Amino acid sequence: PFFLRNARAALDVAADIDIKDATTGTSTRPGALLQLIDCRSIKVVTSEEGDDPLGGAFDLFWAIHLNLLINAGPTTAELNSIKAQARGVFHKIYDSKKGVPSSFTALCVRKRTRSK
């Protein structure tokens, strides 16, 4: 599967990254000690019971994107307007009865005590 190839590629890259110890000046490759045990793509639906089934999903969306907007320097009124518009679009895109489908990749890795 695609997600498994990406996880293995990421661990391969991590194995080649030198990390320099600021105290001793020596370099190590701690990523080389990571061994992939399992990798899964997990599909979930975010929703909640009550008057606003998409409320929790929108709150997560807003928390992820809020700092980007704040860095643009809007006034409080502008930020509130953006939030209201985003919530409206969010509710138009997603079906409140089905929730918001999403997926993530979960990795289980083990750290070997020494490299091969």
C-alpha positions in Angstrom: 0.0 0.0 0.0 1.0 3.6 -0.7 1.0 4.7 3.0 3.3 1.8 4.0 5.8 2.7 1.2 5.9 6.3 2.5 6.4 5.2 6.1 9.3 2.9 5.1 10.8 5.7 3.0 10.6 8.1 5.9 12.4 5.7 8.2 15.0 5.2 5.5 15.6 8.9 5.4 15.7 9.1 9.2 18.4 6.5 9.2 20.7 8.7 7.1 20.3 11.9 9.1 23.3 12.8 11.2 22.5 14.4 14.5 25.4 16.4 16.1 25.7 16.4 19.8 26.3 20.0 20.9 28.3 19.0 23.9 30.7 16.4 22.5 30.6 17.4 18.8 30.1 13.8 17.8 27.5 12.8 15.2 25.1 9.9 15.5 22.2 8.5 13.4 19.5 7.7 16.0 17.0 7.2 13.2 19.0 4.1 12.2 17.8 2.4 15.4 14.1 2.6 14.5 12.5 -0.6 13.3 9.0 -0.5 11.7 6.8 -3.0 13.5 3.4 -2.1 11.9 1.8 0.5 9.7 -1.9 1.0 9.2 -4.1 3.5 7.5 -7.1 4.2 9.7 -10.3 5.7 8.4 -12.6 7.6 10.9 -15.6 9.8 10.8 -15.7 12.8 13.1 -19.1 13.8 14.4 -20.9 14.2 17.6 -24.4 14.0 19.0 -26.6 17.0 19.7 -27.7 20.1 17.8 -24.5 20.5 15.9 -23.1 17.1 14.8 -20.3 18.8 12.8 -19.4 21.2 15.6 -16.5 19.1 17.0 -15.1 18.6 13.5 -15.3 22.3 12.7 -13.6 23.1 16.1 -10.7 20.8 15.1 -10.5 22.4 11.6 -10.5 25.9 13.2 -7.9 25.0 15.7 -5.6 23.7 13.0 -5.9 26.8 10.8 -6.4 29.6 13.3 -2.7 30.5 13.8 -2.3 31.0 10.1 -5.1 33.5 10.1 -3.9 35.3 13.2 -0.5 35.8 11.6 -2.2 37.6 8.7 -3.2 40.3 11.2 -7.0 40.5 11.0 -9.1 42.5 13.4 -11.3 40.7 15.8 -14.3 41.5 13.7 -12.6 40.2 10.6 -11.5 37.0 12.3 -15.1 36.4 13.6 -16.4 37.0 10.1 -13.9 34.5 8.6 -14.9 32.0 11.2 -18.6 32.4 10.5 -18.0 32.1 6.7 -15.8 29.1 7.2 -18.4 27.4 9.4 -21.1 28.0 6.7 -18.9 26.5 4.0 -17.9 23.6 6.2 -21.6 22.8 6.8 -22.4 23.0 3.1 -19.5 20.6 2.2 -20.1 17.9 4.8 -23.3 16.0 5.5 -24.2 16.4 9.2 -25.8 12.9 9.2 -22.6 11.2 7.9 -20.0 13.4 9.7 -16.6 14.3 8.3 -14.6 11.4 6.8 -10.8 11.5 7.3 -7.9 9.1 7.7 -4.5 9.0 9.3 -1.5 6.7 9.3 -0.5 5.0 12.5 3.0 3.6 12.9 4.4 1.3 15.6 8.2 1.5 15.8 10.7 -0.1 18.1 14.0 1.4 19.0 16.8 -1.1 18.7 19.5 -0.8 21.4 22.2 -0.6 18.8 22.5 -0.4 15.0 23.1 -3.5 12.8 
